């Protein structure tokens, strides 16, 4: 396990700009640091996303490189929704009553 890097040595893996360790996160897939605004009251740059994984009830962190490259699963609002079949196209589960 490594110690947290000093603020002057942290560079965003996505945009290459300097970042404060308190306003950055580590990607779960590539283990690189990226800009992530952790506060609502401060304007800051976001070079990735964080969301709650409903299966494991854990926070998932991913940089934009992994999200756009397909290495990481898309967060729940960004996934393409599959259309539901129409009632006529679905097979009937039960017999109709006479």
Residue pairs with C-beta under 8 A, 6 or more apart in sequence:
4 21
5 21
7 20
7 21
8 18
10 18
10 19
10 20
10 21
10 24
10 33
11 17
11 18
11 19
11 33
12 18
12 19
12 24
12 33
12 34
12 35
12 47
13 27
13 30
13 32
13 33
13 34
13 47
13 63
13 65
14 34
14 35
14 47
14 48
14 63
14 64
14 65
15 35
15 45
15 47
17 35
17 45
19 33
19 34
19 35
21 33
22 38
23 35
23 36
23 37
23 38
23 42
23 44
24 33
24 34
24 35
24 36
25 33
25 34
25 36
25 38
25 48
25 50
25 61
26 32
26 33
26 61
27 33
27 34
27 48
27 61
27 62
27 63
27 66
27 72
28 60
28 61
28 62
28 72
29 62
29 63
29 66
29 71
29 72
30 63
30 65
30 66
30 71
32 63
34 47
34 48
34 63
34 64
35 44
35 45
35 46
35 47
35 48
36 46
36 47
36 48
36 50
36 61
37 43
37 44
37 45
37 46
47 63
47 64
48 61
48 62
48 63
48 64
48 66
48 67
49 61
49 62
49 64
49 67
49 75
49 78
50 59
50 60
50 61
50 62
51 59
51 60
51 75
51 76
51 77
52 58
52 59
52 60
53 59
53 60
54 76
60 72
60 73
60 75
62 72
62 75
66 72
67 74
67 75
67 78
73 79
